[in-house]
């Protein structure tokens, strides 16, 4: 026959022990917190808490004296925890909430900690979300983290405009920035405003963190006009080479990220050119229909024989018999030829930057740092400068100036150069481009 269970007996026992505690009867432990002394029963603490079980199951000072001190914990907080042990009840309040969470976690009162987290999750406001975020991060409470992330999505603008934003410590602020990810243009703009506001609130101590904060902003979501009017003029940005480089690479990031939402897809494509007289690299935005200065060539680049290409945010400049790169931070010399010949054409094709001059091409492998020289001639015949160099598929096509009318093809897979059909006329100036399997030549001056 199955035993009968009295459903109210556990409640009766709990209430009885609480009555004994309140009357301070049969108590054998004294908890001291501030000026408060709380008389309790050792066996009740041991049964309810792993912390007290470990303390009183070994030969500790507290086990011998029966006195346990908590000098850094307010008396009201300790009383709340003990009241929960004896009654299973808790009176929630937002006052000293961090102390309550800390104490319940310290005493290993897991049920109480869970009740606090549920309470906080239901009562997050703009005024207390900074404190709630600290609790969630320190005690790794996933429910509270999720609640805060949802709260920020719905109330980010109000929080960014509040004074509470300024009180966030660095790690918490960076965590907040990490939450706002792939939310769209509106949120990335708010994110930028939050970074600028938080840094400037305590510029002397926080400006060193600006680079890390700025790297968390997805510039592909920011409209070009917003970047030009709000981000670029900011001194914090212009003083940081790392941030400037991120802006320079924005267009390339868009190219690599086909999942950018259509509302944010203000992708800028354009042309890059080098003016030999002013020794300045310019870019032309097809969206804005205007030219802008990218960078001035440094004094180390002395030759007037210049050609320039860009690739994944890097600028490559052919200067006479050398190849330089600019990554947004600094110029580097990648290649130098002892020959007196000057490379007057530069082009990107596949994984190579190709430099071409009279009778010779040098293929510089991007990332690999290796260079390969290839002769471009027919029976030693190649006496004049290159007229045009263009890439198409896996090949580079080279067309020669003046009387020779020669044209060649360099296969990038085999690294072999072969002559193709000669030009029907001789040329001195012009250009060429490849499209849909055809190399087109545009001539400005011909020699009949």
Protein Blocks (a to p, Z undefined) as FASTA:
>chain_A
ZZdddfklmmmmmmmmmmmmmnopaiabdcdehjbccdddfklmmmmpmklmmmmmpccf
klmnopacdfkbcfklmmmmmmmmmnopacddfehklmmmmmmmmnopaklmmmmmmmmm
mmccfklmmmmmmmmmmnopaklmmmmmmmmmmmmmmmmmpmklmmpcfklmmmmmmmmg
okbjklmmmmmmmmmmmmmmmmmlmmmmmmmmmmmpcfklpcfklmmmmmmmpmklmmpm
klmmmmmmmmmmmmmmmkbcfklmccccddddddfklopacdddfklopacdfbdcdfkl
mbfbdcdddeehiacddehjaccddehjaccdfbdcfbfbdcfbdcdehjbccdddehia
cdddehklpacdddddeehiafbccfbdcdehjbccdddehjlopacdddfklopacddd
ddfbdcfbdcdddeehiacdddfbdcZZ
